[in-house]
């Protein structure tokens, strides 16, 4: 029997972002169909994970604008919507699914979209692989003594 992975989602008017939490995933298979069906399966630590989602609306065919990045902790997907619009929810059904949650780190409201950098090619800006400028993550604090003139 396969396990149900946790799914985080966010959207823009033209895309849906999914983050599927399966640490150390192997044999990842993700398929999308234009009518809005997403199928996922993977194996991690001897357990099998799978899910099938019927998305709220249609999406562009697999491969055209769908991007997937398999990381050490999760699988991140960027799926192009067929029509540029805001979905009321992720799935067609109104049924609640405890394994599907909003990804507040990526979430933008409709009115925020014009302020954000829409159309950037960095669909996977999840902070996991950010590189620092050689400061080892240290916060720069000015020398207050020099600023006071001492």
ZAMARGU-4260 file (C-alpha; in steps of 0.2 Angstrom, whole numbers, plus 5000, padded with zeros to 4 digits):
<rodrens>
0) 5000/5000/5000 | 5007/5017/4996 | 5008/5032/5007 | 5000/5049/5004 | 5013/5063/5003
5) 5010/5081/5010 | 5007/5093/4996 | 5009/5112/4997 | 5002/5123/4984 | 5002/5141/4978
10) 4996/5150/4962 | 4999/5165/4950 | 4987/5169/4937 | 4996/5159/4924 | 5004/5145/4935
15) 5001/5133/4949 | 5016/5128/4961 | 5016/5111/4970 | 5028/5105/4982 | 5027/5087/4986
20) 5036/5082/5002 | 5045/5065/5000 | 5063/5066/5007 | 5076/5056/4997 | 5063/5052/4983
25) 5069/5040/4970 | 5060/5033/4954 | 5050/5049/4953 | 5036/5049/4940 | 5025/5064/4938
30) 5013/5065/4924 | 5000/5079/4919 | 4986/5078/4907 | 4978/5094/4898 | 4961/5091/4907
35) 4969/5094/4923 | 4974/5077/4930 | 4991/5076/4939 | 4998/5059/4944 | 5013/5057/4955
40) 5023/5042/4962 | 5040/5039/4970 | 5049/5028/4982 | 5058/5033/4997 | 5066/5023/5011
45) 5057/5007/5005 | 5040/5015/5005 | 5030/5019/4990 | 5021/5036/4988 | 5008/5041/4976
50) 4994/5053/4972 | 4982/5058/4959 | 4974/5075/4959 | 4960/5082/4948 | 4965/5100/4947
55) 4952/5114/4947 | 4954/5118/4928 | 4964/5113/4913 | 4982/5115/4911 | 4994/5115/4896
60) 5000/5098/4890 | 5015/5089/4899 | 5032/5095/4894 | 5027/5112/4886 | 5028/5123/4902
65) 5028/5110/4916 | 5044/5111/4926 | 5049/5098/4939 | 5064/5099/4951 | 5068/5084/4962
70) 5077/5089/4978 | 5083/5080/4993 | 5068/5085/5004 | 5054/5087/4991 | 5048/5088/4973
75) 5044/5105/4966 | 5032/5107/4951 | 5028/5123/4941 | 5012/5119/4930 | 5006/5131/4917
80) 4987/5134/4917 | 4978/5133/4901 | 4970/5150/4904 | 4977/5165/4913 | 4965/5166/4928
85) 4964/5163/4947 | 4957/5147/4954 | 4946/5146/4969 | 4955/5131/4975 | 4967/5118/4969
90) 4956/5104/4966 | 4940/5102/4956 | 4931/5094/4971 | 4926/5105/4986 | 4931/5090/4998
95) 4944/5094/5011 | 4961/5084/5010 | 4971/5085/5025 | 4987/5082/5015 | 4985/5097/5004
100) 4990/5114/5012 | 4993/5131/5006 | 5012/5136/5003 | 5012/5153/5012 | 5030/5155/5007
105) 5025/5156/4988 | 5008/5162/4990 | 5002/5179/4981 | 4985/5186/4981 | 4978/5193/4964
110) 4981/5211/4969 | 4999/5207/4974 | 5004/5199/4957 | 5007/5215/4948 | 5019/5221/4962
115) 5029/5204/4961 | 5041/5199/4947 | 5029/5190/4936 | 5037/5180/4922 | 5053/5177/4931
120) 5061/5161/4926 | 5065/5156/4943 | 5050/5145/4947 | 5060/5136/4960 | 5065/5150/4972
125) 5062/5140/4988 | 5078/5146/4996 | 5085/5128/4998 | 5100/5131/4987 | 5103/5149/4989
130) 5122/5153/4990 | 5128/5167/5000 | 5141/5180/4995 | 5155/5172/5006 | 5148/5178/5023
135) 5143/5161/5029 | 5125/5167/5032 | 5131/5181/5044 | 5121/5196/5046 | 5131/5212/5042
140) 5130/5224/5057 | 5139/5241/5055 | 5152/5246/5068 | 5142/5258/5079 | 5157/5265/5087
145) 5163/5271/5070 | 5146/5278/5066 | 5146/5288/5082 | 5163/5296/5077 | 5173/5288/5091
</rodrens>
